Amino acid sequence: MPSRTRKFRGSRTHGRGQKAGRGAGFMGGRGNTGLHKHKYMSVLKYDPEHFGRKGFKRPQKVVKEEKTVNLYEIEKLDTKNIDNVLTLDLSALGYDKLLGVGKIKKPMKVMVHKASKNAVEKVKEAKGEIVLV
């Protein structure tokens, strides 16, 4: 199909009207252009939460992530032999909670701030004990 440009030589808009020849002229801009101006009613109707802040961020001094350790990892840690009982102080090593993934083979006394139910059961099965500090 041949070009019609030659037909419109001397015409300012080539038959497209005042704005239509520009890029995205009829649409009022591409993308999110004009959401705060001429497209504001569509924002209110279809995406009312587009502008502004949502929610809040907890202060970092309030947020504390627990440092956890699993059962299969505690046999590798430094244990002390007190009164012929293997003793492990996880709170002194910087751990907050003992989790129950894995198995424990030796009976040992574990001191920790928190422990999961599963971890307590598995340590008792191995004839050990957990002391919550």
C-alpha positions in Angstrom: 0.0 0.0 0.0 1.6 3.3 -1.0 2.2 6.1 1.5 -0.3 9.0 1.7 2.4 11.4 2.8 2.7 13.0 -0.7 -1.0 13.7 -0.7 -0.7 15.7 2.5 2.3 17.9 1.5 1.6 21.4 2.8 -0.9 20.2 5.3 0.1 20.8 8.9 -1.5 17.7 10.5 -1.9 15.3 7.6 -5.6 14.9 8.3 -5.2 13.8 11.9 -6.6 16.8 13.7 -4.8 19.1 16.1 -3.2 16.6 18.5 -3.6 13.1 17.2 -0.4 13.0 15.2 1.7 13.2 18.4 2.8 10.1 20.3 -0.1 8.9 22.5 -1.8 12.2 22.0 -5.4 10.9 22.1 -4.8 8.8 25.2 -3.5 11.8 27.2 0.0 10.3 27.5 1.4 6.8 27.9 1.4 4.7 31.0 0.8 6.4 34.3 1.1 9.9 32.8 -1.5 12.2 34.2 -2.7 10.1 37.1 -2.4 13.2 39.3 -4.1 15.4 36.7 -6.4 14.5 33.9 -6.6 10.8 34.6 -7.4 11.3 38.3 -11.0 10.0 38.2 -9.8 6.7 36.8 -7.4 6.4 39.7 -10.1 7.0 42.2 -12.4 4.5 40.5 -10.0 1.6 39.6 -7.0 2.0 41.9 -7.9 4.2 44.9 -4.8 3.0 46.9 -2.4 4.0 44.2 -1.1 7.1 46.0 0.1 7.5 49.6 1.7 5.3 52.2 0.4 2.0 53.4 1.0 0.2 56.7 3.9 0.8 59.0 7.4 -0.4 59.7 8.2 -1.6 63.2 11.2 0.1 64.8 14.4 -2.0 64.7 14.9 -1.8 68.5 11.5 -3.6 68.9 12.2 -6.3 66.2 14.4 -9.0 67.5 15.1 -12.1 65.5 15.6 -15.3 67.5 18.8 -17.1 66.8 17.9 -20.8 66.5 19.8 -24.1 66.4 18.5 -27.6 65.5 19.1 -30.8 67.3 21.4 -32.3 64.6 23.7 -29.2 65.0 24.2 -29.3 68.8 26.4 -32.4 68.9 29.0 -30.5 66.9 29.0 -27.6 69.4 31.3 -27.3 72.4 30.0 -29.5 75.2 31.3 -29.6 78.8 31.5 -32.8 80.9 30.1 -31.8 84.3 29.6 -34.7 86.8 29.9 -37.2 84.0 27.0 -35.5 82.2 27.5 -33.8 78.8 26.3 -30.2 79.4 25.7 -27.6 76.7 24.8 -24.0 77.5 23.2 -22.7 74.3 22.3 -19.3 75.9 26.0 -18.7 76.6 26.8 -19.5 73.0 24.3 -16.9 71.8 21.3 -19.1 70.8 17.8 -18.3 71.8 15.8 -21.4 70.8 16.3 -25.1 70.3 14.4 -26.6 67.4 13.6 -30.3 66.9 15.0 -31.1 63.4 17.3 -34.1 63.5 18.2 -36.7 66.1 20.3 -36.6 69.2 22.3 -39.8 70.0 24.0 -38.9 73.3 22.1 -38.0 76.5 22.9 -34.4 77.4 21.7 -31.6 79.6 20.9 -28.5 77.4 20.4 -25.1 78.9 18.5 -22.7 76.6 15.9 -19.8 76.8 13.3 -21.6 74.6 12.7 -25.0 73.1 10.1 -26.5 70.8 7.9 -29.4 71.9 9.5 -31.6 69.4 13.0 -30.8 70.6 12.0 -31.5 74.3 10.5 -34.9 73.3 13.6 -36.0 71.3 16.0 -34.9 74.1 14.0 -36.9 76.7 13.9 -39.9 74.4 17.7 -39.8 74.3 17.6 -39.8 78.2 18.7 -36.1 78.4 17.1 -33.0 79.8 16.4 -29.4 78.8 16.7 -26.7 81.3 14.9 -23.5 80.4 17.0 -20.5 81.6 
